[in-house]
Amino acid sequence: MRARSPAGSSPEAVTGAPQRERPEEDRANPLRRCAITRNRRPREALLRFVADGAGLLVEDLAGRLPGRGIYVLPEAVRVTALLAKHKMVGEARDAVLGRLAAGLTRRLLDALGLAKRAGGCVTGQREVEELLKHGRKPLLLLATDAGAGARERLEHLMHGNERVEVLEVLNQEQLGTIRGGRLVTVAAVTNPGLGERIRIDAARWRSFMQVAEPRGEGSVERVKRQRR
C-alpha cells in the first residue's frame, strides 16, 4: 500500500509512541498497542504497517519488514479510522481494504498449501473422520458456507474428542484450492507449527471479514459446548 503520513511527521509522531523501544521489553512483553483503540494485544494478533524511506505506509502482514511498526486491530473499521485519522493519501480506502482482505486470505491458503504438500493437512469428511477415529487431535477448519448436514456430521465426529479445536474460516471454494479446485467443506491440519500459524492468521481473517459463528442447531458453537 502507498499511503503518505502527514507532512513532516514521522511514524513515531503518527502513533504517539516513544521514539525507541527497549529490546528487553520487546522480548519479555511482545504486546503492541492499537493506534486507534489504544488497546494492547499480542503483536501477531494485529495488523502491522511500516513507513518506507519516502514516508509512505505499507502493510506488513508477515511482520518482517524493517522499520518501526504501526499496529491496528484487524478490523476494516479500525483500518479505515487509521487512514482517516492520519490523512493518508495515495489510494482509495476500498482499494486498501480489498488488498488487505486478499492478503489475509492468501496467507491462509499459502500455509494450508504448504501443510498439504508436507503431508500435514488432509481434506474431506472421510479423511478427517479417519484421523479422529485414530485418536489424532488436529486443528479442524470448517468452511464458513458449510451446510447444516455437514455441520451435523462434524458434530457426530467430534463426539468424544473434547480437545479438538474447530475454526470456521474461508469458504468451500477457497478451501478447495488446496485440493485441485474441488469444493472442500472440512480440512484437518496435523502439522503443529503450521497449525499455530494458521490459527493466528485465521483469527485475523475472521476479525477482518467480520465472520460470526452461527448459533443454534448445526453450529460450531454447539460443537464447542460438546467439547467442554
N, C-alpha and C positions, 0 to 999 in steps of 0.2 A: 504494500500500500504506500502511496506517496501522499502524505498529508503534512503540511508545514505547521510547525509550532508557531505561537505568537511571535511577531517580530522582536528580535533582540532577546528572547528568552531561551533558557537552556532547559534540558529535560528536568534538571533539579527544580527549576522555577515552576515548571508545569505541574509537578507533583507536590511541590511544597515540602519535599523531603530534604534532609541534610545532604550536603554535597558528597559525603563519603560514608560508606558503611564499614563498620569494623569487621574484619574477617572472622573473629571469634563469634560474633553474633550471627553471622551467616551460617556457620557450621552448626552452632548449638540450637538455633531457632530459625529454621527455614520458612518463616512466615512472611507474607507481604501484605501491604495494605492496599485495598482497592482505592484508586484515585478518585472515585465518585462517592462511594458509600462510606469510605474510611474504615470499613470492616477488615479485620485481619483474617487471612485464610492461608492454608498451605500453598506454597509457591506454585506447585504443579496443578492446583485446582483453579488457577486464574488464567486469564489471557494476558500475554506479555507483548508490549510494544517497546521498540528501541528507536533512538534517533540516530540517523546516519550522519556523515560528515557535513552534509548540507543542511542539517537541522530538520530533515523530513522523517516522519514517523513511519516505521514499517512493522507489520505484525511478525511475531516470532512464536509460532505455535509449538515449535520444538524446544524453545527456551535455551537456545545455544548461541544466538548472535551476540557478538561483543557489544559492550556498552551498558550504560545504566538502564535498567528496565522501568517501564511504567506499566503498572498492573491494574487490571479491572476485572470484575466478576464476569464470568462467561454468559452474559445475558445481552441480547440485542439492545434492550433499552439502556443498559449501562454503557455500552459502546457508543450508542447514539448520543448519550449525555456527554461522554468524553469528547466526541467530535464537536459538539455544540459549545461546551464549556470553554474549550481552549481554542476555538475559532480556527480549527484546522481546515486547510483548503487543499484542492488538488483533485479530489474525486468526490463524486456524489455519494451520499450516505448509503443508498441502496447497493451501489457497486462494492463498497467496503464490506457491508454486511453479507452480501452474496458470496464474496470471496472467502470470508471467514467461515461461512457455512460449508462451502465446498472444501475448504482446507481441513476442517474438523472431520468431515466425512471421509476425506481421502486418507487422513492419518489412521482412522479406524480400519479402513479397508486394507491399507498397506500392512498394518500389524496382523490382521487376520490372514492376509495372503501369505505373509512370512510364516506365521504359525502353521498354516495349511501345508506349505511346501516342506516345512521341517517335521511334519508328522505330528504336530501339536494341536491340531484342530480337526474336528470331524463335523460333518453337516448331515442333517436329515434325521427324521424321527427314529428310524430303526437303529442307526449308528449311535445316537445319543442313548437310546434305551439299553443297548448292549453295554455301554460304558457304566451306566448306573447299576445295571444288574451285577456287574463285576466289582462293585464297591468303589468305583472311582468317584472323585469329588471335583469334577470340572467346573469351570465358570460357564454357565449357560447363557446364551444370548437368544432372546425371543424377538422375532420381528414385530415391529410396532403395529403392523396391519394384519397380524395373525388372527384367524377366525376363532369363533367360540369352540369349535371342535378341536382345533389344535391346542387351545388353552386347556381344555378338559383332559386331553391326552397327556399333556405335560404335568398337570396336577396329579394324574394317576402315576406317572413315572416318578414324581417327587415323593410319593408316599414312602416314609421310612428313610428318606435322605435329608435329614434336617440341616446338614451342614453345606448343602449345595446352594450356591448363590445364583440368582436369576436376574438378568438385566434386560429390559426392553430397549432395543436400540436398532436403528436402521429399519428399512422395510424389506419385504421378501425379495424384491428385485435387486436391491443393493447387496444384501447378504448373498444373493445368488451369483454375484460376480466372482466370488472365490470358488465357485463350483461350475465354471464354464458357462455361466449365464442362466442356469436353471433356477427357478424360484426356490428359495430356502426359507423355511419357517423357523427352524431352531438350529443352533450350532453350539458346539461344546469346545472350549479351549482347555487343553490339558497342560500346556507349557506354562509353568508358574511365572517366569519372568515376563513373557509376553502377555500373560493374563493380567499382571499388575498394570502394565502399560495400557492395555485395552480397558481395564476398569477405570483408570484415570481419564482416558480420552472419552470413554462412554459417558462419564459424569459431565464433562464439559459439553459434549454434543447434546445430551439430553437437556441441559440447562439452556443452551443457546437456542435449541429448536423448540423449547417450551413443551417438551413431551411429558405429559402427565400419565401416571399409571391408572388404568381403568379400575373401577370399583365393582364389587358385586360378583355375581356368578361368572366363572370362567376367567377371572382376573388374576394377575400375578400377585396382587395383594392377598388374595385368598391362599395362594401357594405359600406366601411368606408366613401367614398365620399357621399353616400346617407345619412349617419348619421350626416354629418356636417351641 
